[in-house]
Amino acid sequence: QVQLVESGGGLVQAGGSLRLTCAASGLTFSTYAMGWFRQAPGKERDIVGYISWSGGRKYYADSVKGRFTISRDNAKNTLSLQMNSLKPEDTAVYYCAAAADRVYIPYRSTEYDYWGQGTQVTVSS
């Protein structure tokens, strides 16, 4: 079965960095677009970043643009999110997700087919 397993979350001070990794199995990873989402308590699950199957197209939410970088390694079936200059408002559970590739960028969580279990990121002030 399909498994997406996130790792790399933790507690960091404001201004610090973390690198999240998502290991995928049970699917042809190189044919799926991938996304990172986050959900804070009492809030909706929102997209953070997106990367197409080839890595040639990327999208970032305005709130993280210039601070976060999404990347993928299709040979290793892994997705990464490098997070720099972290802020307390970045505190959330972060999820990776896989979507059948489309001609448009899927911004909504309902457009993704598979999800990881999430990893907690806490940024202290």
TORZA-517920 format. One line per field, with one value per atom (N, C-alpha, C, CB): residue number from 0; residue in three letters; atom name; x, y, z negated. Coordinates in steps of 0.05 Angstrom, whole numbers, plus 5000, padded with zeros to 4 digits. Glycine has a CB too. Layout:
! TORZA-517920
pos (NUM,...)
code (ALA,...)
site (CA,...)
X (X,...)
Y (Y,...)
Z (Z,...)
***
This chain:
! TORZA-517920
pos (0,0,0,0,1,1,1,1,2,2,2,2,3,3,3,3,4,4,4,4,5,5,5,5,6,6,6,6,7,7,7,7,8,8,8,8,9,9,9,9,10,10,10,10,11,11,11,11,12,12,12,12,13,13,13,13,14,14,14,14,15,15,15,15,16,16,16,16,17,17,17,17,18,18,18,18,19,19,19,19,20,20,20,20,21,21,21,21,22,22,22,22,23,23,23,23,24,24,24,24,25,25,25,25,26,26,26,26,27,27,27,27,28,28,28,28,29,29,29,29,30,30,30,30,31,31,31,31,32,32,32,32,33,33,33,33,34,34,34,34,35,35,35,35,36,36,36,36,37,37,37,37,38,38,38,38,39,39,39,39,40,40,40,40,41,41,41,41,42,42,42,42,43,43,43,43,44,44,44,44,45,45,45,45,46,46,46,46,47,47,47,47,48,48,48,48,49,49,49,49,50,50,50,50,51,51,51,51,52,52,52,52,53,53,53,53,54,54,54,54,55,55,55,55,56,56,56,56,57,57,57,57,58,58,58,58,59,59,59,59,60,60,60,60,61,61,61,61,62,62,62,62,63,63,63,63,64,64,64,64,65,65,65,65,66,66,66,66,67,67,67,67,68,68,68,68,69,69,69,69,70,70,70,70,71,71,71,71,72,72,72,72,73,73,73,73,74,74,74,74,75,75,75,75,76,76,76,76,77,77,77,77,78,78,78,78,79,79,79,79,80,80,80,80,81,81,81,81,82,82,82,82,83,83,83,83,84,84,84,84,85,85,85,85,86,86,86,86,87,87,87,87,88,88,88,88,89,89,89,89,90,90,90,90,91,91,91,91,92,92,92,92,93,93,93,93,94,94,94,94,95,95,95,95,96,96,96,96,97,97,97,97,98,98,98,98,99,99,99,99,100,100,100,100,101,101,101,101,102,102,102,102,103,103,103,103,104,104,104,104,105,105,105,105,106,106,106,106,107,107,107,107,108,108,108,108,109,109,109,109,110,110,110,110,111,111,111,111,112,112,112,112,113,113,113,113,114,114,114,114,115,115,115,115,116,116,116,116,117,117,117,117,118,118,118,118,119,119,119,119,120,120,120,120,121,121,121,121,122,122,122,122,123,123,123,123,124,124,124,124)
code (GLN,GLN,GLN,GLN,VAL,VAL,VAL,VAL,GLN,GLN,GLN,GLN,LEU,LEU,LEU,LEU,VAL,VAL,VAL,VAL,GLU,GLU,GLU,GLU,SER,SER,SER,SER,GLY,GLY,GLY,GLY,GLY,GLY,GLY,GLY,GLY,GLY,GLY,GLY,LEU,LEU,LEU,LEU,VAL,VAL,VAL,VAL,GLN,GLN,GLN,GLN,ALA,ALA,ALA,ALA,GLY,GLY,GLY,GLY,GLY,GLY,GLY,GLY,SER,SER,SER,SER,LEU,LEU,LEU,LEU,ARG,ARG,ARG,ARG,LEU,LEU,LEU,LEU,THR,THR,THR,THR,CYS,CYS,CYS,CYS,ALA,ALA,ALA,ALA,ALA,ALA,ALA,ALA,SER,SER,SER,SER,GLY,GLY,GLY,GLY,LEU,LEU,LEU,LEU,THR,THR,THR,THR,PHE,PHE,PHE,PHE,SER,SER,SER,SER,THR,THR,THR,THR,TYR,TYR,TYR,TYR,ALA,ALA,ALA,ALA,MET,MET,MET,MET,GLY,GLY,GLY,GLY,TRP,TRP,TRP,TRP,PHE,PHE,PHE,PHE,ARG,ARG,ARG,ARG,GLN,GLN,GLN,GLN,ALA,ALA,ALA,ALA,PRO,PRO,PRO,PRO,GLY,GLY,GLY,GLY,LYS,LYS,LYS,LYS,GLU,GLU,GLU,GLU,ARG,ARG,ARG,ARG,ASP,ASP,ASP,ASP,ILE,ILE,ILE,ILE,VAL,VAL,VAL,VAL,GLY,GLY,GLY,GLY,TYR,TYR,TYR,TYR,ILE,ILE,ILE,ILE,SER,SER,SER,SER,TRP,TRP,TRP,TRP,SER,SER,SER,SER,GLY,GLY,GLY,GLY,GLY,GLY,GLY,GLY,ARG,ARG,ARG,ARG,LYS,LYS,LYS,LYS,TYR,TYR,TYR,TYR,TYR,TYR,TYR,TYR,ALA,ALA,ALA,ALA,ASP,ASP,ASP,ASP,SER,SER,SER,SER,VAL,VAL,VAL,VAL,LYS,LYS,LYS,LYS,GLY,GLY,GLY,GLY,ARG,ARG,ARG,ARG,PHE,PHE,PHE,PHE,THR,THR,THR,THR,ILE,ILE,ILE,ILE,SER,SER,SER,SER,ARG,ARG,ARG,ARG,ASP,ASP,ASP,ASP,ASN,ASN,ASN,ASN,ALA,ALA,ALA,ALA,LYS,LYS,LYS,LYS,ASN,ASN,ASN,ASN,THR,THR,THR,THR,LEU,LEU,LEU,LEU,SER,SER,SER,SER,LEU,LEU,LEU,LEU,GLN,GLN,GLN,GLN,MET,MET,MET,MET,ASN,ASN,ASN,ASN,SER,SER,SER,SER,LEU,LEU,LEU,LEU,LYS,LYS,LYS,LYS,PRO,PRO,PRO,PRO,GLU,GLU,GLU,GLU,ASP,ASP,ASP,ASP,THR,THR,THR,THR,ALA,ALA,ALA,ALA,VAL,VAL,VAL,VAL,TYR,TYR,TYR,TYR,TYR,TYR,TYR,TYR,CYS,CYS,CYS,CYS,ALA,ALA,ALA,ALA,ALA,ALA,ALA,ALA,ALA,ALA,ALA,ALA,ALA,ALA,ALA,ALA,ASP,ASP,ASP,ASP,ARG,ARG,ARG,ARG,VAL,VAL,VAL,VAL,TYR,TYR,TYR,TYR,ILE,ILE,ILE,ILE,PRO,PRO,PRO,PRO,TYR,TYR,TYR,TYR,ARG,ARG,ARG,ARG,SER,SER,SER,SER,THR,THR,THR,THR,GLU,GLU,GLU,GLU,TYR,TYR,TYR,TYR,ASP,ASP,ASP,ASP,TYR,TYR,TYR,TYR,TRP,TRP,TRP,TRP,GLY,GLY,GLY,GLY,GLN,GLN,GLN,GLN,GLY,GLY,GLY,GLY,THR,THR,THR,THR,GLN,GLN,GLN,GLN,VAL,VAL,VAL,VAL,THR,THR,THR,THR,VAL,VAL,VAL,VAL,SER,SER,SER,SER,SER,SER,SER,SER)
site (N,CA,C,CB,N,CA,C,CB,N,CA,C,CB,N,CA,C,CB,N,CA,C,CB,N,CA,C,CB,N,CA,C,CB,N,CA,C,CB,N,CA,C,CB,N,CA,C,CB,N,CA,C,CB,N,CA,C,CB,N,CA,C,CB,N,CA,C,CB,N,CA,C,CB,N,CA,C,CB,N,CA,C,CB,N,CA,C,CB,N,CA,C,CB,N,CA,C,CB,N,CA,C,CB,N,CA,C,CB,N,CA,C,CB,N,CA,C,CB,N,CA,C,CB,N,CA,C,CB,N,CA,C,CB,N,CA,C,CB,N,CA,C,CB,N,CA,C,CB,N,CA,C,CB,N,CA,C,CB,N,CA,C,CB,N,CA,C,CB,N,CA,C,CB,N,CA,C,CB,N,CA,C,CB,N,CA,C,CB,N,CA,C,CB,N,CA,C,CB,N,CA,C,CB,N,CA,C,CB,N,CA,C,CB,N,CA,C,CB,N,CA,C,CB,N,CA,C,CB,N,CA,C,CB,N,CA,C,CB,N,CA,C,CB,N,CA,C,CB,N,CA,C,CB,N,CA,C,CB,N,CA,C,CB,N,CA,C,CB,N,CA,C,CB,N,CA,C,CB,N,CA,C,CB,N,CA,C,CB,N,CA,C,CB,N,CA,C,CB,N,CA,C,CB,N,CA,C,CB,N,CA,C,CB,N,CA,C,CB,N,CA,C,CB,N,CA,C,CB,N,CA,C,CB,N,CA,C,CB,N,CA,C,CB,N,CA,C,CB,N,CA,C,CB,N,CA,C,CB,N,CA,C,CB,N,CA,C,CB,N,CA,C,CB,N,CA,C,CB,N,CA,C,CB,N,CA,C,CB,N,CA,C,CB,N,CA,C,CB,N,CA,C,CB,N,CA,C,CB,N,CA,C,CB,N,CA,C,CB,N,CA,C,CB,N,CA,C,CB,N,CA,C,CB,N,CA,C,CB,N,CA,C,CB,N,CA,C,CB,N,CA,C,CB,N,CA,C,CB,N,CA,C,CB,N,CA,C,CB,N,CA,C,CB,N,CA,C,CB,N,CA,C,CB,N,CA,C,CB,N,CA,C,CB,N,CA,C,CB,N,CA,C,CB,N,CA,C,CB,N,CA,C,CB,N,CA,C,CB,N,CA,C,CB,N,CA,C,CB,N,CA,C,CB,N,CA,C,CB,N,CA,C,CB,N,CA,C,CB,N,CA,C,CB,N,CA,C,CB,N,CA,C,CB,N,CA,C,CB,N,CA,C,CB,N,CA,C,CB,N,CA,C,CB,N,CA,C,CB,N,CA,C,CB,N,CA,C,CB,N,CA,C,CB,N,CA,C,CB,N,CA,C,CB,N,CA,C,CB,N,CA,C,CB)
X (5017,5000,5018,4981,5005,5020,5027,5004,5052,5060,5076,5077,5069,5085,5092,5068,5118,5127,5144,5143,5134,5149,5168,5129,5189,5208,5222,5229,5235,5251,5238,5256,5214,5201,5215,5172,5207,5218,5213,5247,5227,5225,5250,5223,5245,5267,5260,5272,5281,5276,5271,5301,5257,5252,5278,5236,5278,5302,5318,5319,5311,5325,5315,5322,5326,5319,5313,5343,5297,5291,5288,5265,5294,5290,5272,5318,5249,5230,5235,5201,5232,5234,5210,5260,5201,5179,5189,5154,5188,5196,5171,5212,5171,5147,5153,5139,5132,5134,5106,5145,5105,5080,5066,5061,5080,5070,5093,5054,5086,5107,5112,5098,5130,5134,5139,5158,5154,5163,5140,5184,5116,5094,5074,5079,5079,5061,5072,5056,5054,5061,5059,5042,5075,5076,5071,5103,5060,5055,5062,5026,5069,5071,5048,5099,5034,5013,5019,4985,5005,5008,4981,5029,4978,4953,4959,4934,4952,4954,4928,4961,4929,4905,4882,4911,4859,4836,4835,4834,4854,4855,4853,4881,4849,4847,4875,4832,4875,4900,4906,4899,4928,4934,4960,4937,4960,4984,5007,4978,5031,5055,5072,5072,5074,5089,5081,5119,5087,5080,5103,5054,5107,5127,5116,5153,5119,5110,5126,5110,5117,5130,5160,5116,5166,5193,5210,5193,5196,5210,5212,5237,5201,5204,5185,5201,5164,5145,5141,5118,5143,5140,5122,5168,5110,5093,5098,5063,5097,5099,5076,5127,5066,5047,5062,5035,5048,5060,5074,5040,5062,5073,5100,5053,5108,5134,5153,5129,5144,5160,5186,5145,5208,5234,5247,5232,5232,5242,5243,5226,5224,5221,5229,5193,5241,5247,5238,5278,5223,5214,5231,5184,5237,5253,5246,5283,5254,5248,5271,5221,5274,5293,5278,5317,5273,5257,5272,5248,5298,5314,5312,5343,5308,5306,5278,5324,5259,5230,5227,5220,5240,5238,5230,5264,5216,5208,5220,5177,5229,5240,5229,5271,5230,5222,5243,5193,5260,5279,5266,5305,5266,5252,5272,5230,5276,5295,5280,5316,5293,5282,5254,5280,5253,5227,5215,5229,5189,5174,5154,5159,5147,5127,5101,5120,5093,5069,5072,5061,5096,5101,5095,5130,5089,5083,5058,5079,5060,5038,5047,5028,5028,5034,5037,5012,5060,5066,5061,5095,5047,5041,5051,5010,5061,5066,5043,5093,5039,5016,5023,4991,5010,5015,4990,5026,4992,4969,4976,4961,4957,4961,4968,4935,4988,4997,4976,5023,4974,4953,4966,4932,4951,4962,4961,4946,4945,4943,4955,4914,4961,4972,4948,4990,4948,4927,4932,4923,4917,4921,4906,4913,4885,4867,4875,4838,4871,4878,4861,4875,4837,4819,4828,4791,4847,4857,4881,4866,4888,4911,4900,4929,4914,4905,4916,4912,4940,4954,4966,4975,4967,4977,4995,4954,5014,5030,5016,5057,5028,5016,5021,5026,5040,5046,5070,5022,5083,5105,5102,5133,5106,5101,5125,5095,5120,5141,5132,5145,5149,5142,5165,5139,5158,5177,5172,5175,5192,5189,5199,5203,5187,5195,5216,5171)
Y (4976,5000,5025,5000,5047,5072,5082,5094,5089,5101,5126,5081,5147,5172,5177,5196,5179,5181,5206,5156,5225,5250,5247,5273,5262,5263,5291,5240,5297,5322,5344,5331,5340,5361,5363,5356,5384,5388,5416,5382,5422,5449,5465,5446,5489,5507,5535,5505,5551,5579,5595,5591,5617,5635,5643,5660,5643,5649,5624,5667,5602,5577,5563,5559,5539,5524,5495,5524,5483,5454,5444,5448,5418,5405,5382,5397,5382,5360,5342,5370,5316,5296,5279,5280,5271,5253,5229,5267,5205,5181,5167,5162,5162,5151,5122,5167,5105,5078,5069,5059,5048,5037,5052,5036,5071,5086,5093,5112,5098,5106,5136,5101,5141,5168,5189,5168,5181,5200,5209,5187,5197,5205,5222,5181,5227,5242,5270,5227,5289,5315,5313,5337,5329,5328,5355,5317,5354,5379,5377,5388,5400,5402,5420,5414,5410,5425,5429,5411,5447,5449,5456,5470,5448,5453,5460,5428,5484,5493,5487,5524,5486,5480,5499,5480,5488,5505,5517,5525,5510,5522,5501,5539,5509,5491,5482,5504,5460,5450,5465,5419,5480,5497,5488,5526,5494,5487,5505,5489,5494,5508,5510,5495,5487,5486,5462,5484,5464,5444,5440,5452,5415,5410,5390,5400,5395,5376,5351,5390,5331,5305,5307,5287,5326,5329,5348,5338,5363,5384,5410,5374,5411,5434,5457,5427,5451,5471,5471,5467,5494,5496,5519,5500,5516,5538,5540,5532,5565,5569,5588,5581,5583,5602,5628,5590,5650,5676,5678,5698,5664,5666,5653,5653,5636,5622,5628,5593,5643,5649,5663,5666,5653,5664,5652,5693,5637,5624,5594,5632,5582,5553,5545,5543,5521,5510,5481,5512,5475,5447,5434,5446,5409,5394,5365,5398,5350,5321,5306,5316,5281,5263,5239,5256,5237,5215,5189,5221,5190,5165,5153,5170,5170,5160,5161,5178,5169,5170,5188,5142,5211,5229,5257,5229,5270,5298,5312,5301,5337,5352,5380,5354,5392,5420,5432,5422,5449,5464,5490,5471,5493,5516,5533,5506,5557,5576,5600,5585,5614,5639,5633,5661,5612,5603,5624,5577,5626,5645,5629,5666,5640,5627,5619,5644,5636,5630,5606,5654,5596,5571,5546,5570,5549,5527,5512,5536,5486,5471,5442,5482,5425,5398,5399,5377,5389,5390,5362,5399,5363,5338,5339,5334,5316,5313,5298,5298,5304,5292,5288,5309,5268,5261,5265,5232,5276,5281,5271,5310,5260,5254,5280,5240,5279,5303,5316,5298,5342,5356,5379,5367,5390,5413,5438,5417,5438,5461,5453,5471,5472,5466,5461,5490,5438,5433,5446,5402,5467,5482,5470,5510,5455,5446,5418,5447,5414,5388,5365,5388,5372,5351,5341,5363,5354,5346,5326,5370,5320,5301,5274,5312,5253,5226,5211,5211,5218,5203,5223,5184,5216,5233,5219,5246,5233,5223,5228,5235,5219,5222,5249,5199,5263,5290,5290,5301,5313,5317,5345,5313,5347,5372,5390,5367,5415,5436,5457,5447,5463,5483,5504,5471,5529,5551,5569,5567,5570,5587,5615,5574,5634,5662,5671,5681)
Z (5000,5000,5000,4976,5007,5008,4980,5023,4976,4951,4956,4934,4942,4941,4912,4954,4907,4879,4877,4870,4861,4856,4833,4851,4834,4812,4812,4813,4790,4789,4773,4816,4763,4747,4720,4744,4705,4679,4669,4679,4647,4634,4642,4603,4651,4660,4651,4690,4647,4640,4665,4625,4662,4684,4697,4675,4724,4739,4747,4724,4735,4741,4766,4717,4770,4794,4787,4814,4804,4803,4831,4786,4834,4860,4857,4873,4869,4869,4892,4869,4888,4909,4909,4906,4933,4937,4953,4950,4942,4956,4967,4938,4993,5006,5014,5030,5012,5021,5030,4999,5047,5055,5078,5032,5089,5112,5131,5104,5156,5175,5170,5205,5152,5141,5163,5122,5183,5204,5222,5221,5219,5235,5220,5246,5194,5177,5172,5151,5173,5161,5131,5172,5117,5088,5076,5079,5052,5038,5009,5041,4997,4968,4958,4959,4938,4925,4895,4929,4883,4854,4842,4846,4817,4802,4774,4804,4766,4738,4723,4737,4697,4682,4688,4652,4694,4699,4727,4679,4744,4770,4792,4774,4816,4838,4847,4862,4862,4873,4899,4878,4899,4921,4935,4912,4961,4977,4969,5007,4968,4963,4988,4940,5002,5026,5043,5020,5069,5089,5108,5104,5117,5137,5157,5124,5183,5203,5204,5231,5219,5220,5227,5239,5245,5255,5238,5284,5221,5206,5221,5199,5245,5262,5255,5289,5240,5232,5202,5247,5190,5161,5154,5148,5131,5121,5091,5127,5081,5052,5043,5045,5020,5008,5002,4981,5004,4999,4972,5002,4953,4925,4922,4906,4940,4938,4960,4936,4980,5004,4995,5024,5006,4999,4975,4995,4959,4935,4937,4911,4951,4954,4982,4947,4985,5011,5012,5016,5033,5037,5058,5045,5054,5074,5072,5069,5093,5093,5106,5108,5099,5111,5120,5091,5146,5156,5155,5185,5155,5153,5125,5161,5105,5078,5067,5060,5083,5074,5050,5068,5050,5027,5035,5012,5017,5020,4996,5022,5000,4978,4977,4981,4953,4949,4931,4937,4942,4927,4917,4943,4890,4878,4863,4859,4873,4860,4849,4881,4832,4820,4808,4840,4793,4782,4763,4769,4764,4747,4729,4764,4707,4690,4705,4666,4724,4739,4758,4755,4761,4777,4761,4787,4735,4718,4728,4689,4733,4743,4746,4771,4753,4762,4792,4754,4802,4831,4843,4835,4866,4880,4908,4880,4918,4946,4959,4951,4984,4998,5028,4995,5040,5068,5084,5071,5108,5125,5153,5125,5167,5195,5209,5207,5227,5239,5256,5255,5256,5271,5286,5252,5304,5319,5302,5345,5281,5263,5236,5260,5219,5193,5174,5183,5161,5141,5114,5137,5108,5084,5060,5088,5065,5044,5035,5053,5009,4997,5009,4967,5017,5028,5055,5031,5067,5093,5091,5110,5067,5063,5055,5041,5065,5063,5038,5087,5031,5009,4990,5020,4965,4944,4924,4929,4914,4892,4865,4892,4844,4817,4804,4799,4815,4805,4786,4792,4784,4766,4754,4780,4727,4713,4716,4683,4723,4723,4703,4752,4684,4664,4664,4635,4668,4669,4645,4695,4627,4603,4608,4579,4594,4598,4579,4595)
***
